[in-house]
Amino acid sequence: MEFDRRVLDAFPGICVAEGTITDVHIKKENQGLQALKVEVAKEIQSRYSLESVRNEPVFRAYRDFFWSVGVDPTKTRPASEALVRRILSGGVLPRINTAVDSYNLASAVSGIPIAAFDRDMVKGDLFMRFADEGEEFIGIGMKKPVILAKNQVILLDSEQIVAIYPYRDSDSTKVRPDTKTLHIVTCGVPKIEREVVLKAYETCAGFLREHAGGLPSMAEISP
């Protein structure tokens, strides 16, 4: 991934780990994945409480990043924190399919937001920059575009915005039941160690290999 210098200057330490998962065979669900959900829920409940989770360093780093780009994290929570809070509240994690459920679980385990794209829908390599005032973006499940502010960080391919970093992916590049190749991006921010971001990718790749039949590439961490 290439980075606009202004983003690197504004957020020292920001980084991503990315790779592809080929030959996936996505199903609605499987028993192994359901068992993993139970295991992950128990681990999360033993590690955090609803009272303490907001002050955990990993979640605090993403909250701080959200505030710095004009997003209120008490209204739009970092994806990993939202998943953990759902588990701690006794809720059931969303059941979408074996691919989406796998990377959601990896995000909850690692505390790192994970972006995922249908690689065949992404044109060329990804690039990170600040949004231009007034740019439009349609995220997964959105009926109409949101208007971006110039301080928001975005990911683009050669043709379009594919994500608001690090919390909302594009509807046009989302993972579908017939997706065969995934592109995974584990999203680091300042105060998160590069090794943690890399480990999140490895956890995600392992879950996808086990439960969606994918063949993961080695991660590339940048910048």
C-alpha angles and dihedrals in degrees: 000000000000121000132208107239091231090063092050091049093048095046112032110198097026110144144154136211114210140174144146130260110205133193096024120173107201120203133177092252145321136207095247092056092048089053090049090054090056091048093049092047091054091048093049092048091052093048104044144025129204088248096052104035097085091059097048106120095235094053093040090057091057092044089053091049091050092052090050093056095045099261119129105225092199088065101029105032124201105265095241093050091047091054092048092048090050090055093046090051090057094253127142118247115245113276106216108139139309094276099047092041090051096054092042089056091048089053092051093048095047100034088228122123111239126205118202130189139181097251093210089061094050115088113216127318126338126254130195123213143137116279120251115241109271099016113147129227134183113204130194111298095006119137096201135017125270119227111237127222120226095247094059118105117229140182120223138182121206093286112026150006108277100180147006100231121272107351118039130048128203120264092221094059100036124133111265133189090260095047111129102181126037127199110209125198120185106202122224128188133184114301092029112108117236090234090059091052091049093048090052089058091049091050091048093047091050093051091048092048091051100042106024100034094241129158108222126210122220112272122256113210120202155228 
